[in-house]
Amino acid sequence: MVTSEDVNMNKDDFIKKVMTLANIENKEIAERGVQIVFSLLSYRLTEGEQKDVEAQLPHDLKRIWNNRVWAVNFFRLSGKRLKYRHKMELMSLVDNEIKREKLPLHAERLTKAVFHALKENISFGESEDIAHMLPKDVREFYKAA
C-alpha cells in the first residue's frame, strides 16, 4: 500500500500538474478546481474508501480531499444525498460549481486532469477501488484520464 510518505508529489506539484494538463494559468483557480473535483469524487465513495485514498495523499492534499462542505450543504438544503449516475451529471455538477464561483475553467478538462493527477499519486489497487465504486460511464472516463 502506498502511504503519504511514499508519495513524491506534494500539493504544489499536484496543482502544477493539473494546471499543465488542463491548461490553467492561475494557481489559486486551479486549486479551487481541484477542490471541486475532489469533493465530488470523495463524496461518491464510501467512508472507508475515502480514508484509504486520504492515507495515500501527501499531508497538504488531505485538506483539499476532505473538504466537502458544499456537498453536505447540498444534502441539508435538498434532503437528497448527492449521487451522480452518469458522466454528464458529474460534469454538470462540476460546471455548476465553476459557474457559481465564476471560475474560468472547463469542467471536463479540469475533471480529467484531476483524475489523472490523482491516479499518479495513489496505488493502482486504490485507483481500481475508486473505479469500481463509480457508475459505468464515469468509471470509463476516470480510467481513461
N, C-alpha and C positions, 0 to 999 in steps of 0.2 A: 504494500500500500504506500502510495506517495503521501508524504506528510508536508506540512508547510515548510519545514526545514529543508526538504529535498528540492523545493521549487526555486529555480533561479530567477524567475521573473517577479519583480516587485510591482506595486501598484503603478508607479510611473511608467515602467516598461510595458505593463499591460495596457495602460491608457494610450501610450505611444503606438503600440501595435494596432489597437483599434483605430486610432487616428489615421494610420497609414492604410489599413485595409478599407476603411470607409471614406477615405479622402476628407477628413475633418481637420480643420486648421487650428481650432481653438481647444486647448486642453480642458478647460472648465466645462465647455459644452460637451466634449467627448466623455468626460467623467459622468456628467449628468445622464448622458445617453446610456452609458454602461449601467448606471444605477437603475434606469428604467427597465432595461432588458433583464438584468439580474433579478429585479423584483418580480417580474412576470414569470421568469423561469423558476425561481426558487419557490414561489407561491404555488406553482403547479405540482411540485414534488411533495412526497411525504416528509414529515418532520425528520425522520431518521435519515432519509436521503439528503435532505438539506444539510444536516450536521455532517454527513460523510463528505459532501462536497466542501463544506466550510473547513473541515480538517485538512484538506489538501491545498487550501489557498494561503498565500502569504498573509501575514497578520494585517497589513494595511488594506488588503482587499476584502477581508472578512466583514468590515464595517459596511461596505457597499453591498455585499451579498446579503447581509441580514436586514437591510433597510426596506421594510415592506409596509411602511406607514400608510401610503395611499391605497394599497390593496386591502388593508384592514379597514380603512375608511370606506372603501367601496362596499365592503360587506356590511358595515354598520349602517350606511345610507340606503343600500338596496335590499338588505336582508338576504342576499344571494352570495354564495361562495363563487369567487372568480374562477371559472373553468372555461378555457378556450378549447374547442374541439377540432378546429381547423386552422391551417396556416393563415388563412385570410382573417380569421378572428384575432389571432395573435398580432398580425401586422396592424390591424385596426386599433387594437389596444395600445400598441407602441406608438402609432401615429397620433392617436388621441392625446397621449401624454406629451408628445413632441409639440403638437399644436397648442395645447393648453399652456405650455411653458414658453411658447414662441421660440423654439429652438430650430436653427437652420439645419435639420438633419433629415435623412431619407430612411424611413422605417426599416425597409427590407435590407438595405446595405448595412445599416447600423447593427441590426439583429444578427446578420450573417457574420459580421466582423467580431462581435462579442462572442458568439458561439464558437467561432474559430479560435480566438484567443483563449477562451475558457478550456477548450479541449486540449490545447497545448500545455495547460497548467495543471491538469488532473490526469490520473492514470487512465489507461484505455478501459479498464474494467469499470471505473467510476463513470466514465463517459457513456459506456454501454448501459449502465444502470439508469442514467438520466434518460437516454434514448428510449428505453423500454417503458418509461413512465409517461411518455408523450404520445399524443394521438398520432395516427399513421402519417399524415402529410406533414405535420410539424416534426415528427421523428426523421422523416426523409430529408427535410430542409436542414435540420440540426446535423445529421450525419454528413451531408454534402458540404457543410460550411467549412 
